[in-house]
Amino acid sequence: MTNTARYLLKVNLPVLLLALLIPFIVDITTTALICFIICYTLIYLISGNIYHRYWSHKQFVANNIFLKITAVLGLFTMVGDPLSYAKSHRWHHAHSDTDKDIHSPIHGTFHSLIGWMFVDYKLPIFLIRDLITNTQNKYLATIAKHQIKIIWTGLTICAIINIQLFVGLVFAMLVGFTMEMFTNAFAHHKVKKTAVNNYVIALVSMTQLHHEHHVNPNSNEKDMGKYLFALLEKLKLISRNV
């Protein structure tokens, strides 16, 4: 079994089962909706974009404490840790929509959505050499090692604090992961073998339209998230807008 398949069985699948059970065992209130919006913003719109824009593409310089916090929060999107995410994403850009692309829809929609997680891809470590050789990033290895424990500890703490917070987090995790997989499947054309613009995905993810992103990953043209990152710049969490 591949590492990603083990992760899927230990994290993604149990969270999906929780989401299916919750409506039958919890009286969901408006508080859960508010918690969902907050959690989705923190773990996906902000932290997920940091995984993508900073760790994968280095589009800006960021506050070190902010990077550490978002490195942990981003785990709850269930797409792995910053190192594994950056490795697979950089490989994707280098081989986009070719036979070497690990989650391209040219292999079928199911493969790009979830099937790729059951294939044992051996991606070269040199893809993230800049990250692992930087002494300031030593904490990333610790996060990677303990990511599953961190996720379930976080869920447990939220459940103890408030069940509505727990509900909001579970659904935020599920929607965040779904949007990541939707990008793989529906923002690439399996016939033309190129990235395509999907405005709904870009808006819900607060990210760049995918074709523009493939043409120039550091461009802010048609970027649905540029206002979010302008706010982060105003808060001095990043040093320049993307």
Rosetta blueprint (number, residue, H / E / L):
1 M L
2 T L
3 N H
4 T H
5 A H
6 R H
7 Y H
8 L H
9 L H
10 K H
11 V H
12 N H
13 L H
14 P H
15 V H
16 L H
17 L H
18 L H
19 A H
20 L H
21 L H
22 I H
23 P H
24 F H
25 I H
26 V L
27 D L
28 I L
29 T L
30 T H
31 T H
32 A H
33 L H
34 I H
35 C H
36 F H
37 I H
38 I H
39 C H
40 Y H
41 T H
42 L H
43 I H
44 Y H
45 L H
46 I H
47 S H
48 G H
49 N H
50 I H
51 Y H
52 H H
53 R H
54 Y H
55 W H
56 S H
57 H L
58 K L
59 Q L
60 F L
61 V L
62 A E
63 N L
64 N H
65 I H
66 F H
67 L H
68 K H
69 I H
70 T H
71 A H
72 V H
73 L H
74 G H
75 L H
76 F H
77 T H
78 M L
79 V L
80 G L
81 D L
82 P H
83 L H
84 S H
85 Y H
86 A H
87 K H
88 S H
89 H H
90 R H
91 W H
92 H H
93 H H
94 A H
95 H L
96 S L
97 D L
98 T L
99 D L
100 K L
101 D L
102 I L
103 H L
104 S L
105 P H
106 I H
107 H H
108 G L
109 T H
110 F H
111 H H
112 S H
113 L H
114 I L
115 G H
116 W H
117 M H
118 F H
119 V L
120 D L
121 Y L
122 K L
123 L L
124 P L
125 I H
126 F H
127 L H
128 I H
129 R H
130 D H
131 L H
132 I H
133 T L
134 N L
135 T H
136 Q H
137 N H
138 K H
139 Y H
140 L H
141 A H
142 T H
143 I H
144 A H
145 K H
146 H H
147 Q H
148 I H
149 K H
150 I H
151 I H
152 W H
153 T H
154 G H
155 L H
156 T H
157 I H
158 C H
159 A H
160 I H
161 I H
162 N L
163 I H
164 Q H
165 L H
166 F H
167 V H
168 G H
169 L H
170 V H
171 F H
172 A H
173 M H
174 L H
175 V H
176 G H
177 F H
178 T H
179 M H
180 E H
181 M H
182 F H
183 T H
184 N H
185 A H
186 F H
187 A L
188 H E
189 H E
190 K L
191 V L
192 K L
193 K L
194 T E
195 A E
196 V L
197 N L
198 N L
199 Y H
200 V H
201 I H
202 A H
203 L H
204 V H
205 S H
206 M L
207 T L
208 Q E
209 L L
210 H H
211 H H
212 E H
213 H H
214 H H
215 V H
216 N L
217 P L
218 N L
219 S L
220 N L
221 E L
222 K L
223 D E
224 M L
225 G L
226 K H
227 Y H
228 L H
229 F H
230 A H
231 L H
232 L H
233 E H
234 K H
235 L L
236 K L
237 L L
238 I E
239 S L
240 R L
241 N L
242 V L
